[in-house]
Amino acid sequence: MNDEEPGRPRPGQLFTGVTWAVLLLGLWMWGRDLPAGGAAAQLATTGDIAAVGRPWGRPAPPQAHAPVPAPAEVRPRRITLGAGGVRDAGIVERVPGRDGALAPPAAADLVGRYADGPQPGEAGAALLVGRADADAGAAPAAFRSLTGVKPGERVAVRRSDGSTVRFTVEDVQLFDRRHFDVHRVRAVRARGRAELRLIGSGVRPAGHGSRGSHGGAGVVVVSAYLTGYQPRVHSPG
């Protein structure tokens, strides 16, 4: 026989209701103690990581540095990319051919600059081209190890006025020479940004997962963007 009055809450139901009320009150009080914008900041961080596709703990790419204009008399002189085996290689001026192509210098250990384009550090995409073939000659090819470069690695270009512009690698691509278009390589990826293209000719792309898998000589292109500038250091006196 059930002696409970109809409509009267049972003890278990009453306890559950009180528990939920206390929990909701606690959550409301905790939310009031959060700093303004705290929840929004956390969501923004999570959204940023989700949008970019970076795993937790991986640092974001460095911020781009504003372009550094170069006076007419200033020229790039030396380039260093430790991960790519480029250690203080000399840079010389090169004039492109009628089709816009830029041939590397005859000396395998030198790098040629596309003289009709911007200088490294200026707005736009500056082009530097060098030999990448292992059998380039007596001297090691300046860009012989570009295929081993990874995104995030740094490139330094020292200029004739003593200043240095520093770049961060975005990506590395391999092309079959028959499908290589220098005009597309010259295109800027972000308007108003100072970018750099290191072009290595004569690389053997077979086995590197590139589009040039027929054994012919290919082209490796390292794309980077300006992330730092060191002005000339004046010695005392």
C-alpha positions as CSV (number, residue, x, y, z in Angstrom):
1,M,0.0,0.0,0.0
2,N,1.4,3.4,-1.0
3,D,0.9,6.0,1.8
4,E,2.6,8.9,-0.1
5,E,0.4,11.7,-1.0
6,P,-0.2,12.3,-4.8
7,G,2.0,15.1,-6.2
8,R,4.3,15.2,-3.1
9,P,8.1,14.9,-4.1
10,R,9.9,11.9,-3.0
11,P,13.0,12.3,-0.8
12,G,15.3,11.2,-3.6
13,Q,13.9,13.7,-6.0
14,L,14.2,16.5,-3.5
15,F,17.9,15.7,-2.8
16,T,18.6,15.7,-6.6
17,G,16.9,19.0,-7.1
18,V,18.9,20.6,-4.2
19,T,22.2,19.2,-5.6
20,W,21.5,20.7,-9.0
21,A,20.7,24.1,-7.5
22,V,23.9,24.1,-5.5
23,L,25.9,23.1,-8.6
24,L,24.4,25.8,-10.8
25,L,24.9,28.4,-8.1
26,G,28.6,27.4,-7.8
27,L,29.1,27.6,-11.6
28,W,27.5,31.1,-11.7
29,M,29.8,32.4,-8.8
30,W,32.9,30.9,-10.5
31,G,32.0,32.6,-13.8
32,R,31.8,35.9,-12.1
33,D,35.4,35.6,-10.9
34,L,36.8,35.1,-14.4
35,P,38.8,38.0,-15.8
36,A,37.0,40.0,-18.5
37,G,37.7,38.4,-21.9
38,G,39.3,35.3,-20.3
39,A,36.8,32.9,-21.9
40,A,37.0,34.7,-25.2
41,A,40.8,34.6,-25.2
42,Q,40.7,30.8,-24.6
43,L,38.3,30.3,-27.4
44,A,40.4,32.4,-29.7
45,T,43.5,30.4,-28.9
46,T,41.7,27.2,-29.6
47,G,40.3,28.5,-32.8
48,D,43.6,29.7,-34.0
49,I,45.2,26.3,-33.5
50,A,42.3,24.6,-35.1
51,A,42.3,26.9,-38.1
52,V,46.1,26.7,-38.7
53,G,46.2,23.0,-38.0
54,R,49.1,23.2,-35.6
55,P,49.4,20.5,-32.9
56,W,49.4,21.7,-29.3
57,G,52.8,23.0,-28.3
58,R,54.0,23.9,-31.7
59,P,55.0,27.5,-31.9
60,A,53.3,29.8,-34.4
61,P,55.3,31.1,-37.4
62,P,57.3,34.3,-36.7
63,Q,55.6,37.6,-37.5
64,A,56.7,39.2,-40.8
65,H,59.1,42.2,-40.5
66,A,58.2,45.3,-42.4
67,P,60.2,45.6,-45.7
68,V,63.6,47.3,-45.4
69,P,64.3,49.7,-48.3
70,A,67.8,49.7,-49.6
71,P,69.6,52.7,-51.0
72,A,70.6,52.5,-54.7
73,E,74.2,51.8,-53.8
74,V,73.5,49.0,-51.4
75,R,73.8,45.4,-52.7
76,P,73.4,41.9,-51.2
77,R,76.9,40.4,-50.7
78,R,76.7,37.2,-48.8
79,I,74.1,34.6,-47.9
80,T,74.1,32.0,-45.1
81,L,71.6,29.1,-44.7
82,G,73.2,26.6,-42.3
83,A,70.6,23.9,-42.7
84,G,71.1,24.0,-46.5
85,G,74.9,24.0,-46.4
86,V,75.1,27.6,-47.6
87,R,77.8,29.2,-45.5
88,D,78.6,32.8,-46.4
89,A,78.3,32.3,-50.2
90,G,79.0,35.3,-52.3
91,I,76.2,37.0,-54.3
92,V,76.8,38.5,-57.7
93,E,74.4,40.5,-60.0
94,R,72.8,38.6,-62.9
95,V,70.7,39.9,-65.8
96,P,67.7,37.7,-66.8
97,G,67.4,36.3,-70.3
98,R,64.7,37.4,-72.8
99,D,62.3,34.8,-71.4
100,G,62.9,36.0,-67.9
101,A,64.9,33.0,-67.0
102,L,67.9,33.5,-64.6
103,A,70.9,31.3,-65.2
104,P,73.2,30.6,-62.2
105,P,76.7,32.0,-62.1
106,A,79.5,30.0,-63.9
107,A,81.3,29.6,-60.6
108,A,79.4,26.9,-58.7
109,D,80.1,28.4,-55.3
110,L,78.5,31.8,-56.1
111,V,74.8,32.8,-56.1
112,G,73.3,35.1,-58.6
113,R,70.7,37.8,-57.9
114,Y,67.9,38.7,-60.3
115,A,69.0,42.3,-61.0
116,D,65.7,43.4,-62.4
117,G,63.8,42.6,-59.2
118,P,63.8,43.8,-55.6
119,Q,66.7,43.3,-53.4
120,P,66.4,40.9,-50.4
121,G,64.6,42.8,-47.7
122,E,62.6,45.1,-50.0
123,A,58.9,44.6,-50.7
124,G,58.3,41.9,-53.3
125,A,60.0,38.6,-54.1
126,A,63.8,38.8,-54.4
127,L,65.3,35.9,-56.4
128,L,68.7,34.3,-55.8
129,V,69.8,31.4,-58.0
130,G,72.7,29.0,-57.7
131,R,73.9,25.6,-58.8
132,A,72.4,22.6,-57.0
133,D,74.0,19.7,-58.9
134,A,76.6,17.7,-57.0
135,D,79.0,17.5,-60.0
136,A,79.0,21.3,-60.6
137,G,82.8,21.5,-60.7
138,A,85.8,21.7,-58.5
139,A,84.0,23.9,-55.9
140,P,80.9,22.6,-54.1
141,A,77.7,23.9,-55.5
142,A,76.3,26.8,-53.4
143,F,72.8,25.3,-53.3
144,R,73.7,21.6,-53.3
145,S,71.7,20.9,-50.1
146,L,68.6,23.0,-50.6
147,T,66.4,19.9,-50.9
148,G,67.1,19.2,-47.2
149,V,65.9,22.6,-45.9
150,K,62.8,22.5,-43.7
151,P,60.1,25.2,-43.0
152,G,61.0,27.4,-40.1
153,E,64.7,27.4,-40.8
154,R,66.5,30.8,-41.1
155,V,68.3,32.5,-44.0
156,A,70.6,35.5,-43.5
157,V,71.6,37.9,-46.3
158,R,74.4,40.4,-45.5
159,R,74.3,43.6,-47.5
160,S,77.2,45.9,-48.7
161,D,76.3,48.5,-46.0
162,G,77.0,46.1,-43.2
163,S,73.3,45.4,-42.4
164,T,71.7,42.0,-42.4
165,V,68.2,40.9,-43.4
166,R,66.9,37.6,-42.0
167,F,64.3,35.4,-43.4
168,T,62.3,32.4,-42.3
169,V,61.6,29.5,-44.7
170,E,57.9,28.9,-45.5
171,D,58.2,25.8,-47.8
172,V,60.4,23.9,-50.2
173,Q,59.2,22.8,-53.7
174,L,60.8,20.6,-56.4
175,F,59.9,21.1,-60.1
176,D,60.7,19.3,-63.3
177,R,62.7,21.8,-65.4
178,R,60.2,21.4,-68.2
179,H,57.4,22.7,-66.0
180,F,59.3,25.4,-64.1
181,D,57.8,28.9,-64.6
182,V,60.1,31.6,-63.2
183,H,57.2,34.2,-63.5
184,R,55.1,32.2,-61.1
185,V,58.0,31.9,-58.7
186,R,58.4,35.7,-58.7
187,A,54.8,36.2,-57.6
188,V,54.4,37.6,-54.1
189,R,52.3,35.5,-51.7
190,A,51.3,38.4,-49.4
191,R,51.0,41.9,-50.6
192,G,53.4,44.4,-49.0
193,R,55.7,41.6,-47.6
194,A,59.4,41.2,-48.3
195,E,60.0,37.7,-49.6
196,L,62.9,35.6,-50.8
197,R,63.2,32.8,-53.3
198,L,66.3,30.6,-53.4
199,I,66.4,28.7,-56.7
200,G,68.7,25.7,-57.1
201,S,69.2,24.4,-60.7
202,G,70.4,21.0,-61.7
203,V,69.0,19.0,-58.8
204,R,68.2,15.4,-59.4
205,P,64.6,15.2,-58.2
206,A,64.1,11.4,-58.5
207,G,63.6,9.9,-55.1
208,H,62.6,13.2,-53.5
209,G,58.9,12.9,-54.1
210,S,58.7,15.7,-56.6
211,R,56.8,16.1,-59.8
212,G,60.1,15.6,-61.8
213,S,60.3,11.8,-61.4
214,H,61.7,11.0,-64.9
215,G,65.4,11.3,-63.9
216,G,65.9,14.7,-65.6
217,A,67.5,17.7,-63.9
218,G,65.0,19.6,-61.8
219,V,64.7,22.9,-59.9
220,V,64.4,23.3,-56.1
221,V,62.7,26.5,-54.8
222,V,63.0,27.6,-51.2
223,S,60.4,30.3,-50.3
224,A,61.0,32.5,-47.3
225,Y,59.8,35.8,-45.9
226,L,61.5,38.7,-44.0
227,T,61.4,38.2,-40.2
228,G,64.3,40.3,-38.9
229,Y,66.7,43.2,-39.7
230,Q,70.0,44.0,-38.1
231,P,71.4,47.4,-39.0
232,R,75.0,48.1,-39.5
233,V,77.0,48.0,-36.3
234,H,79.2,51.0,-36.0
235,S,82.4,50.5,-34.1
236,P,83.4,53.1,-31.5
237,G,85.6,55.9,-32.8
